[in-house]
Amino acid sequence: MDEYTPVPTDDKLTRIATLGKDFVSLANEIADIESLLKDKKKIFERLSTDIIPDAMHSVGMTAFEIGNRYTLKVAPVLVVKLPKENVDEADAWLDANGHGGMMKRKIEVFVPKNVDPEQLENLKRGIEALEFDYEEGKSIHYQTLNKWSREMESEGEVIPETIFEVYRSSKTVIEE
């Protein structure tokens, strides 16, 4: 051994072994708690989205005071998604129905490796003049789409389900 390398003593090795056991024990405990939490979240989600809304709807209620200053309310859930294969159809429908401007457009340019910086500057000035391949894409930000869908729903407007994926359900919320 090198004269500068400290020689571990038995008490230091024992301490490291104890710390290691504590570390493993805590890691296992965390994994158990996370598993339990995951199971509890599943039960909570089922209560929130299925069991309580079904029970309250079966008696015609949307709110119920449970005491201790808490009220359960069943709130509607609306999630709308736009499948990629329907983007052009959705764009045309939105424009035709007074909702144009929601669609974002992008152009993706494929630049070869080791492109000359001057060429890159020219590219910025005129993509097509340099004859680079490019793709044009369209999308709607999910928050924009969700806001729009809530507005459509509240105004009694129809969201075309042949274009958009529409998911409606209920969830339970707790109010004080």
Contacts in CASP RR format, 6 or more apart in sequence:
PFRMAT RR
TARGET T0000
AUTHOR 0000-0000-0000
METHOD contacts of the structure
MODEL  1
MDEYTPVPTDDKLTRIATLGKDFVSLANEIADIESLLKDKKKIFERLSTD
IIPDAMHSVGMTAFEIGNRYTLKVAPVLVVKLPKENVDEADAWLDANGHG
GMMKRKIEVFVPKNVDPEQLENLKRGIEALEFDYEEGKSIHYQTLNKWSR
EMESEGEVIPETIFEVYRSSKTVIEE
1 7 0 8 1.000
47 172 0 8 1.000
48 171 0 8 1.000
48 172 0 8 1.000
49 77 0 8 1.000
49 169 0 8 1.000
49 170 0 8 1.000
49 171 0 8 1.000
49 172 0 8 1.000
52 72 0 8 1.000
52 74 0 8 1.000
52 172 0 8 1.000
53 74 0 8 1.000
53 169 0 8 1.000
53 170 0 8 1.000
53 171 0 8 1.000
53 172 0 8 1.000
56 62 0 8 1.000
56 64 0 8 1.000
56 72 0 8 1.000
56 74 0 8 1.000
57 74 0 8 1.000
57 170 0 8 1.000
61 74 0 8 1.000
62 73 0 8 1.000
62 74 0 8 1.000
63 71 0 8 1.000
63 72 0 8 1.000
63 73 0 8 1.000
63 74 0 8 1.000
64 71 0 8 1.000
64 72 0 8 1.000
65 71 0 8 1.000
65 72 0 8 1.000
66 72 0 8 1.000
69 176 0 8 1.000
70 174 0 8 1.000
70 175 0 8 1.000
70 176 0 8 1.000
71 174 0 8 1.000
71 175 0 8 1.000
71 176 0 8 1.000
72 172 0 8 1.000
72 173 0 8 1.000
72 174 0 8 1.000
72 175 0 8 1.000
73 172 0 8 1.000
73 173 0 8 1.000
73 174 0 8 1.000
73 175 0 8 1.000
74 170 0 8 1.000
74 171 0 8 1.000
74 172 0 8 1.000
74 173 0 8 1.000
75 170 0 8 1.000
75 171 0 8 1.000
75 172 0 8 1.000
75 173 0 8 1.000
76 153 0 8 1.000
76 168 0 8 1.000
76 169 0 8 1.000
76 170 0 8 1.000
77 167 0 8 1.000
77 168 0 8 1.000
77 169 0 8 1.000
77 170 0 8 1.000
77 171 0 8 1.000
78 146 0 8 1.000
78 149 0 8 1.000
78 150 0 8 1.000
78 153 0 8 1.000
78 166 0 8 1.000
78 167 0 8 1.000
78 168 0 8 1.000
79 146 0 8 1.000
79 149 0 8 1.000
79 166 0 8 1.000
79 167 0 8 1.000
80 145 0 8 1.000
80 146 0 8 1.000
80 148 0 8 1.000
80 149 0 8 1.000
80 159 0 8 1.000
80 164 0 8 1.000
80 165 0 8 1.000
80 166 0 8 1.000
80 167 0 8 1.000
81 142 0 8 1.000
81 145 0 8 1.000
81 164 0 8 1.000
81 165 0 8 1.000
81 167 0 8 1.000
82 90 0 8 1.000
82 139 0 8 1.000
82 140 0 8 1.000
82 145 0 8 1.000
82 163 0 8 1.000
82 164 0 8 1.000
82 165 0 8 1.000
83 165 0 8 1.000
86 163 0 8 1.000
86 164 0 8 1.000
87 103 0 8 1.000
87 137 0 8 1.000
87 138 0 8 1.000
87 139 0 8 1.000
88 138 0 8 1.000
89 163 0 8 1.000
90 103 0 8 1.000
90 140 0 8 1.000
90 163 0 8 1.000
90 164 0 8 1.000
91 103 0 8 1.000
91 138 0 8 1.000
93 160 0 8 1.000
93 163 0 8 1.000
94 100 0 8 1.000
94 101 0 8 1.000
94 102 0 8 1.000
94 103 0 8 1.000
95 101 0 8 1.000
99 148 0 8 1.000
102 140 0 8 1.000
102 144 0 8 1.000
102 145 0 8 1.000
102 148 0 8 1.000
103 138 0 8 1.000
103 139 0 8 1.000
103 140 0 8 1.000
104 138 0 8 1.000
104 139 0 8 1.000
104 140 0 8 1.000
104 141 0 8 1.000
105 136 0 8 1.000
105 137 0 8 1.000
105 138 0 8 1.000
106 136 0 8 1.000
106 137 0 8 1.000
106 138 0 8 1.000
106 139 0 8 1.000
107 127 0 8 1.000
107 134 0 8 1.000
107 135 0 8 1.000
107 136 0 8 1.000
107 137 0 8 1.000
108 134 0 8 1.000
108 135 0 8 1.000
108 136 0 8 1.000
108 137 0 8 1.000
109 123 0 8 1.000
109 127 0 8 1.000
109 132 0 8 1.000
109 133 0 8 1.000
109 134 0 8 1.000
110 132 0 8 1.000
110 133 0 8 1.000
110 134 0 8 1.000
110 135 0 8 1.000
111 120 0 8 1.000
111 123 0 8 1.000
111 132 0 8 1.000
115 123 0 8 1.000
119 130 0 8 1.000
122 129 0 8 1.000
122 130 0 8 1.000
123 130 0 8 1.000
123 132 0 8 1.000
127 134 0 8 1.000
149 159 0 8 1.000
149 164 0 8 1.000
149 166 0 8 1.000
152 158 0 8 1.000
152 159 0 8 1.000
153 159 0 8 1.000
159 166 0 8 1.000
END
